[in-house]
Amino acid sequence: MEWNAALNVYASMVDTSITRTLGLALRTLGSRERLAAYLGVTEERLGEWLEGRREPPTDAYLRALDLVARGPFA
């Protein structure tokens, strides 16, 4: 994913700890497609979480949090 595109996605999100974590996980993996696959959901569902329209299940959130905690080169 192009850096500017990633920033645009990040800027359009509701600012909560969940959306920030998912945004950082997205930046870590580089695309919605890869993050959705990593979390085992559709890109559409991931988009709902990223935009703050729905909250992810706890297990998906914890997977994203773990990915972020491992750093940007996970």
C-alpha positions in Angstrom: 0.0 0.0 0.0 1.3 3.4 -0.9 2.2 5.5 2.2 -0.2 8.4 1.3 -3.1 5.9 0.8 -2.4 4.4 4.2 -2.4 7.8 5.8 -5.7 8.7 4.1 -7.3 5.5 5.6 -5.9 6.3 9.0 -7.1 9.9 8.8 -10.7 8.9 8.0 -11.0 6.6 11.1 -12.8 7.4 14.3 -10.1 7.9 16.9 -10.4 5.2 19.6 -7.8 2.9 21.0 -9.3 0.1 18.8 -9.1 2.1 15.6 -5.6 3.3 16.4 -4.5 -0.3 17.0 -6.1 -1.5 13.8 -4.5 1.4 11.9 -1.1 0.6 13.2 -1.6 -3.1 12.3 -2.6 -2.0 8.8 0.5 0.1 8.5 2.6 -2.9 9.8 1.2 -5.3 7.2 0.8 -2.8 4.4 -2.6 -3.5 3.0 -6.2 -4.1 4.0 -6.1 -7.4 2.1 -3.2 -8.7 4.2 -4.6 -7.5 7.5 -8.0 -9.0 6.8 -6.4 -12.3 6.0 -4.3 -12.1 9.1 -7.4 -11.5 11.2 -9.5 -14.0 9.3 -12.2 -11.6 8.2 -13.4 -10.0 4.9 -12.0 -6.6 3.9 -15.5 -5.2 4.2 -15.7 -6.2 7.8 -12.2 -4.9 8.5 -13.2 -1.6 6.9 -16.1 -1.4 9.4 -13.7 -1.8 12.3 -11.2 0.6 10.9 -13.8 3.3 10.4 -15.2 2.7 13.9 -18.7 1.6 12.7 -18.3 -1.7 14.5 -16.0 -3.1 17.1 -14.0 -6.2 16.4 -14.4 -9.3 18.5 -11.9 -9.4 21.4 -9.8 -12.2 19.8 -9.3 -10.2 16.5 -8.4 -7.0 18.5 -5.9 -8.9 20.6 -4.3 -10.4 17.4 -4.0 -6.9 16.0 -2.6 -5.6 19.3 0.0 -8.4 19.3 1.0 -7.6 15.8 1.6 -3.9 16.7 3.5 -4.9 19.9 5.9 -6.9 17.8 6.9 -3.8 15.9 6.8 -2.4 12.4 8.8 -5.3 10.8 6.6 -8.2 12.0 
